[in-house]
Amino acid sequence: MDLDLTHRKITAASVSALMRASGNSMTFVELKAEFVDKAGRQARELKQVLRGMLRNGDLEQDEAGRWYLVETAEVIEGIVTQEGKSLRLNGIEIERDRNLHLRVGDSIKARVVDDKAQVTDVLSRSDRILVGELVWHGAYPYVESLAADYRGKVQLITKPDAGRNGDLVRVEITGEDRAGYTGRVIGVVQGETLLERAIRTQIDTLHIPETWPPGMDDAVAALPKSVANRVPKGRKDLRDMPLITIDGETAKDFDDAVSCEKDGRGWRLVVAIADVGHYVKQGGALDMEAADRGNSVYLPGTVVPMLPEALSNELCSLKPQVPRMAIVCDMHVASTGRVKEFEFYEAIIRSWQRLTYTKVGALFDGTPLDVEDEVLASLDALHRCYHALMRAREGRGALDFDSHESQLELKDGRAVAVHPVKRNDAHRLIEEAMISANVCAAEFIEKSDALGLYRVHGVPDVLKVQVLRNSFAMAGVHLDKEITPSTVQAALAQIADRPDAWIFQMMTLRSMQQAVYQPSNIGHFGLALSHYMHFTSPIRRYADLIVHRAIKAVLHGKKVPLDEHTLADIGVHISFTERRAESAERAVDSWLKCDLVGEHVGEEMSGRVGGVTEFGLFIELEGFYVQGLVHISELGQDYYRYQPHAMALVGDRSGQAFRLGDAVRVRIREVRPALGRIDLELVQSGGKRKEKKKDDKERSDRREVRGRRGRR
């Protein structure tokens, strides 16, 4: 044989090369003769490589055990181009892989399968544009990157022509060395206010699509301008039902309306959801762009919508006193809070009132509300039904606690105050009504043997649970060995009245897996539900639109339009876009809060230890809902060791310990809002020393050791 492969490293590439030279098929004995020495030391390695190639579809094996090389796909290389919305490689459309985030100009390798290019490798990236904070450091300015996928310094190859110290700038990446990226400043991020610059930076750094592609104007122009006030064929007429929307004061897209009435010993609970699928057809321009965006992104004072405003704020928004198309989940809720029966149907509705959480919450507290008598009766029934649903929630042990959230008060594009978010019964009843409808959607699709996207939340990771168990133990609370939603909820209930209860709630959330979308069901741990789908927000979440289409297909006796493989790809993508939106929201929120804290540099503040690491303490500043760092070097002359099991930093000599939840006084040293960074120094702490008896014993032991050395 021409190929001398004996004793060389066995890889898929070397096996493929050998088999091509042998006519694309060989027995294991023949392969072994070429690769393995007489002692047989590489036989096991060869078997592992062959099994791996078999799993990947690179090899096939017949009943006689003969191996065949699968060589049906052409492999091509080239530069990514774009035609319309389609990315192409050498003129061939690239099969979309959301995890690669390909850009025009990237150099890639791909296999051609069914006239599509399947990316196998990204050879090099095109010139990248990052956004960061310009830092003039003597003669060597650099940019501190804010990009989600690269947090570090970008060394500048030339001094920037524009931009002052602290300005936000765009940087073109020109290269990379051992220290990181190199590049040059190509512009300053514009924006009249701090808020505008913060939002613009996050949209740019996270590559959030905000401009509509060509053809979108035509798709919007083809939509009807209004909904006719008549009953379409096949739809129920619910215009006389006192349906209402309950949302926040600033909401503009209303995708859910509710109504409730007494029904025997239970209630009839009706949840009507905007029928977005009536207008957004699968595969059309509107659908493709909605799928690409995945969800709306809500930022202070603005929104990057998943759908054009002609849909999100008009045709599909359940505005009061106008007819709207809807899909309805009509439920009978027993006095126990269990949904005994339900049905889905298409309807035309008319919202009677656009109410807010504040107004409805005040009504439940005794403040009159000037609405129709039918609406008041429905709200009373809703409130009673909600209490039953909550009893059922508690019975199944679902996690339920008020998150440690805050809301910014803005003026002239800056934060002027931070207020805690307080949830009332109005928030909770809408949440429980939507959860019930989502569960019914999952049941309906399952019973119909159809496919949809589940909202799944897996069991917490074992190691993270152990950290959580340790933190509860430090608070004197035992967390059962068997981790269930009810055992975690029971532990949280024991510390609910503590001033640092929010820390344990935060740690509980961090111990949990992230919820994702996928076509296979594993249940929802946090809600203690065996099946759960998102159905109630199709204006702002593509997952809900997928579920709507599945329900409509079943109602019309049609096949669900997407297969499991396609649904899995969509699930991966929209789970990613959801995290992207959350990152943008957190970053802008932190930026504005840090800017507010920056007005107090040099001042002392009260805080509480919200995180302990080997390099320092994260302190949440009282009243600001944002954390700063006291670096370990700022804790004094002692040498502090990190004790993860105790969630503490403990001094070697003094025994002073800084633990999770400790109250402290700190001074604001430096604030860099764009980076979300607050540097603090300790003024006074609630850190505790070891007991005096233990200190005395250690000193006595040391004296005894010194005495022995002297006697020697």
PyMOL commands that set and color helices and strands:
alter all, ss='L'
color gray80, all
select helices_A, chain A and resi 12-21+28-35+43-55+194-205+216-221+276-278+285-293+309-315+357-364+373-396+425-447+462-474+485-494+501-511+542-555+564-600+632-634+644-646+673-675+692-711
alter helices_A, ss='H'
color red, helices_A
select strands_A, chain A and resi 25-26+59-61+67-69+74-83+86-89+92-93+107-113+116-124+129-135+142-145+153-156+168-177+180-188+236-238+244-247+256-263+266-274+297-299+302-304+323-333+339-350+353-356+406-411+414-420+454-456+516-518+604-613+616-621+627-631+640-643+648-651+657-659+663-672+677-685
alter strands_A, ss='S'
color yellow, strands_A
deselect
rebuild
show_as cartoon
